[in-house]
């Protein structure tokens, strides 16, 4: 294969501002053509399923992808608004060659993205993504389907019900949420129907917010990235728990009965300890990223469990889980991957596992979900416009100085965002003032370069 530099694919598919490169209808159609050709094998009919969240631009991207895939000879099954984990599950269930999710996850409505899944329900490997980019760089017209073999496009009904049944089957048959009052914030996104319905069918009293998408309000002052409304509603209704999903339903943040946030690190700790007690935990620990709190690592160590760290990005977590036999992994941001059930993060399934612990213990969420005291952690995002700030000598010097001052008393992680022009600066350690000062100094150096 010719070596091709990445132009479109980042750490989580293709993402950008809608109607601006690379998130244009033209490029989306080329992605459909190239991906269709990459997965076309022999003369059998091939199929692709396409799901999306609730962004206005989803209509444009979806139709462009349909044009591309049908031009390559693939039959397209359009699912409508469904969570990302539903697309991953249905790709396998419907024996599709490719699954596509149109979403920019937790980003605002102006952005959109294209995530691709292989027939096994896992996100594509680097090699396949590079093959798609290689095809996109060439003359696609030579290999498109003959006129008689152009694919058909069909809208599929009932996929939400299939996903709801899948979600419910991740729990014991006799499991019930009877007697629990649950507030669920659907982020005006892809889970706005399936999340409340799943919880209600399991017996909970459900109060749904963020369940009125209009194309523009996805992730807007709601969902896992802004729990203000959820915390207020939990307090107002005296709910037992609040569940905040993101725009495509693959993240979750929990709010306890006192309206305090519970992040992904605490959620993974809860599930890991529970599964360990039942003999279900595989791999002798869990997988998380370099951003997970040192407190999580210490807690797991106290239980005789390991914390394997990867680069930021759920795809790297999943790759490590598959390679080393773990069945729990995730990110502090709320991506929680439970490979006994799913090939990708599933916010609703993770929340239900926490509820299983709550119900079995009889304890309030605040007690169940406070497994460790987080080590003080400071995170700052600095936006840049020109050039990579981490290549600047002054920035390098500030980072080196910060590492020297921190020594072995904590951790320092500086990395570019995989989806936005941001430098993410994180420091953690037992001395709050020291880590705050270190982050301020490095952020200042990056800002001066970015100005």
Secondary structure, DSSP 8 states (H G I E B T S, - for coil): ------SS-BTTBEEEETTSTTSSHHHHHHHHHHHHHHH--TTS-EEEEEEE-S-TTHHHHHHHHHHHHHHTTEEEEEEEE--HHHHHHHHHHTT-SEEEEE--TTS-TTEEEEEEEETTSSB--HHHHHHHHHHHHS-GGGGS--GGG---EEE-SSHHHHHHHHHHTTS-TT---TT-EEEEE-TTSTTTTHHHHHHHHTT-EEEEES----SS-TTTT-GGG--HHHHHHHHHHT-SEEEEE-TTSSBEEEE-TTS-EE-HHHHHHHHHHHHHHTT---TTEEEEETTS-HHHHHHHHHTT-EEEEE-SSHHHHHHHHHHHT-SEEE-TTSBEEETTT-SS--HHHHHHHHHHHHHHH---HHHHT--S----EEEEEEE--SS-GGGSHHHHHHHHHHHHHHTTSEEEEEEE-SSSSEEEEEEEES-HHHHHHHHHHHHHHHHHHH-
